[in-house]
């Protein structure tokens, strides 16, 4: 028994030492930087794989954290220079988590702006706005804010729900309490409490085959888990899509750093015409201000030289030289700026 005990101690010591060595071997100095992504089917996981492939020809072996998802959580992990966290649940198909500090990552462009300015989910962070954040590249992948109602109902304006005292089953993609969903519901005199008061339900998720009267939220057919409601519900229900009024579009665009645009016909089943709404720009590849300039330059260079990788993703990514180097108030990392200036994309 004593021999077994010593063997186990030695094994655990060896395992701990191996993990320590792995953590030591990862990083920019060893050309194994860790990227904060998300699941491979998710937008930030898909772009993580593009970054990894784009940087391989120059000798970089980018390690991807697939368990760094969750909008506010994801950006805080990188902003605070945390180690890559293990997944909450491990299955046989769970990708391994690299050991070591996160150096850069991907996030929605508008979320990067919120974190930098200290808005919405970041309004009460103890250290205030995350001014240490820097943009490396803005990759376009637009999604549209959509409002849909059961086509058999006579709802033409969401205000009618409160005015008529309708008990509706509402699904808000991203959650009823996501800031933009709250703002949209408030415009129409609604809230989670009001819907429940009218004996309706308000949920952040949709169970395949369930009844639904109203769906709101960001929509895209990109086969990522967070967009499942827009795959399932339109196939199981006939929906009618409502325009966002001009004053609401203007309000949302200003408050949430969005663009006014039209969702194209055929975006989803049942969208038979262009729908005026607001849209998100896409995905930001970002880091901290302390990221070495030469590495930031290498990231910008790799993405530009291997733009073709974007078109082969299951997500509609695109590289636009006119916008790749800017978004909102978030400063561009000087290393990335040096590359974009060399290419003539910015002055």
N, C-alpha and C positions, 0 to 999 in steps of 0.2 A: 504493500500500500504506500509505504514511504517512497519507493522508487517511482510509482505511478504519480504520486504527488509532485516529486521533483520534475518528472517529465512534463506534467501539465504546466508547472510554473515556468519551465524553460520554453514551452510552446507559446504560452501567453506573452512571455517576455520577447520572444522572437517575433511574434505577431505585432506586438506594440512597436518594436523597433522597426519592423518593415513599414508599418503605417507612418512612423516618424520619417523614415527615409523617403517614402513616397511623397509626403508633404514637403520635405526639403527639396525633392527633385522637381516638383512642379513650380512654375513661376516664370516670369519673363526672362530672368537670367539664364535659365536652362532651356528657353524657347518652348516651354510647356505652360503658357498662361491659362488661367481658368476663366471660362466665360459663363456668366449667369444666364441660363436660358430657361426653358420649361419643357413640357413633354414633347416628344418628337413631332406629334401631330399638331401641337399648339403653335401659334405664330412665332413666339420667341424661341421655341425649340427648333422650328424649321429654319429660322434665320441663323441660329447658332451653328447648324450643320453647314450652312452656306459659308459662314465666316471660317469655319474649320477647314473646309475644302479649298477656299480661296487662298488661305495662308500657307497651305502645305507646300506649294512649289518653291516658296522662299525659305523652307526649312523649319517652319513653325508647326508644332504639334499641339494645337489648341485642345484643351480638355474642357468638356462641356458638363455643366451641372444641369441635369434635367429636372431637378427637384427644387429649383429656385423660383417657381412660379408664385402667383398671387400678386396683383399689381403693386400695392403699397409695400408689401413684404419684399418683393423682388428688388425694388429699387433701393430700399433701405439696406439690403444685404450688401450690395455693391457700394453704395454711398458710405457705409460705415466700415468698409474693408473687412467684412466678416469672412470666416471660412465657409466653404460650400457646405450646406446642411444636408444631412441624410434625408431620404424620403420619409414621409409619415407612415406609409405602408409599403412593405417590400413584398414583391411577388417574383415568380420565376422569370418574368420578362422585364423587371425593373433594371434600367441601365445602372451601372456602378457610379457612385459619387466620387469625384476626384477629391483628393486630400489637399487642402491648402487654401490660400486667400483668393477671393474673387478679385479679378483685376478690371474686367469690363463686362458688359452685358447688353441685353436688348430689352426694350420696353416700348409701350405706346408713346408716340411723340408728345401727345398732350399730357400724359402722366409725368413725363420728364419735366415738362413745364410746371406742372402743379408742385412737384417735389422741389424744384429750384426756387419757386416763389413762396412755398409754404401754404398752398391752398388745399381745400377739401380734405382728403384723408391725411394730409401732412400739416394741417393748420395747427395742430396741438403737439407736434413733435417737440420734445423737451429742449433740443438744441436749435430749434427754429428752422428756417428754410435751409435746404441743402445746397448752399452756394458753392460747394466743392464739386458739383457735377459739371461735366463738360460733354458736349456733343462730338461724336466722331463721324457719324454719317446718318442722314435722314433718308430712309428707304421707303418709297411710296408703296402703300397697300391699302387703298381706301376702303372704308366700310361706311354704311349709310344708316342713319337713325330712321327706323320705320315704326309706324303705328298701323296696326291691322285690327279689324273687327270681324266678327262672324258675319258672313255675307247675307245670312237669313235674317239678321237683325235690322232694325231701321235706324241704327246709330250712325249719324253723319258727323257728329261732333262729340268729343268726349265729355263736354259739359253736360250733355243730356243725361249722363249717368247719375249725376247728383240732382239735376233739375227734376228728373222723373222718378228718382228713388229706385234706380235699377240695381238689382242684385246680380253682379257680374263676376265671372271667374277671370281674373286678370293675371297674366304672366309678364313679369318685367325681366327681360334677359339682363343678367348681371346683378339682379336683386332690386327690390322695391326701394331700398335705401341708397342705392348708388346715386351719387349727386345729380347726374343729369336726369335720371328717371324721376327723382324727387322734384326737380325743377319743372319737368314736363307735366307731371301730375298736378303740381301746385297751380300751374297756368290754367288748368281746367277745373280748378276747385276740388281736386281730389287728393287723397293721401291714403296710406295703408289703413289708418284708423277710420277714415271716412268710408272706405269701401267695405270694411268689416261692419261698420255701423249700419250700412244698408244691407247687411246679411250676405255680402259677397265674400270672395276670397282674393288675396293678393299673394302671389308666390314668385320666387326667383327662379324656379325651375319648372320644366314641363315633363310630365310622364307620358311616354308614347301611348297614344290611344285615348288620352284623357280629354274631357270636354274643356273648351276654352272659348271665352267671348271676346277678350281683348288681349293683344300682345303688343308690347312696346319694347324698344331697345335697339342696340346696334345689330345690324343684320348683314350677313355675307354667307355665300355658299362656299366655304373654304374647308369644310369637313374637320373643323377643330371642335373639341368637346364643348367649348363655351357657346358655340353657335348651333347646337343640336336642335333647339326649338324651331329654328327657321328651316331646318331640313324636314323635321317630323310634322309639325302642325300644318303647314300649307299642303302637305300631301294627304292629310287626314281630314282636313276641313276646308271648305271654300271660304276664302277670306277676301275682305274688301280693304284696300289700303287708303289711308287718309293723308292728305297733305298737311304739313305743318304750316300754320298761318305765318304770314310775312313778319309780323312783329315778334312772334315766338322764335322764328329762325334767326332773326337779328339778335335777339336776346341770348340765345344759346351760343351762337357763333362768338359773341363778345365774351361771355362769361366762361366758356369752356375751350377757347382757342381752337375753334372749328371753322369750317368753310361752309357757306351756303352753296348748295348744289342741287341737282336733281338725281334721284335714283332712276336708273334706266329701266325701260320696259323690259320684262322678262328677267329681272334680277332675281325674283322669287316666283314660284307658281302663283298665279293670280294677279301679278303686276302687269297690267295690260297697257299702261301708259307711263310716261315720265312723272315721277312724284317729287314735287319740291320739298326739300328737307335740308338737313345738315350732314356733313361728312367729316370723318377723321382723316388726317393726312396719311398716317401709316406707322412705321416702326423706326425707333431711334436706336442706333448702336452708340453706346455712351460709356463713359468712364469717370474717374475722379481727376481733379486737376493735377494730382501727383503722379499720374501715369507718365512714364518717360516719353519725351517728345519723339524719339526715334521709333518707339513702338507704335505710337499714335499715327505717325507717318506711314509705318508699315501696314497698319490696318486699312487706312484710307487707300493706299496704293493697291493692296490686294483686292479690295472690293471693286475698284475701278477697272483693274486689269482683267478681272474675271466676272464681268457683268453678266455673261451668259448663264452663270449658275442660277441667277434669280429667276430666269424664265422657265427653269426645269423643276421648280418647287411646286407642290400642290397648292400653294398660296399665290395670289396674284401680285408678287413683288415686282417692282421696276426701279431702275436706277436712272435718276434724272440729274444730269450735271448742273442744271440751273437751280436745283433745290437741295442737293445732297449735303450741302455744307451749312444749312441754316434751318432753324425752327424757333419761333418765339423769341424769348429773352435768354435762352440758355446759351452761354458762350461756346464757341467752337474751340476745341483743344488746339493749342498753337502748333502741335506736331501735325495734326490733320490739316490745319490751315496752310501750313507750308506746302503740303502736297497739292491741295486744291489750287493754290496760287500758281504753283509750278505748271499745272495743267491748264491754267487760264480759266478755270471755272469761276474763280472769284478774283477780285482785284486786290 
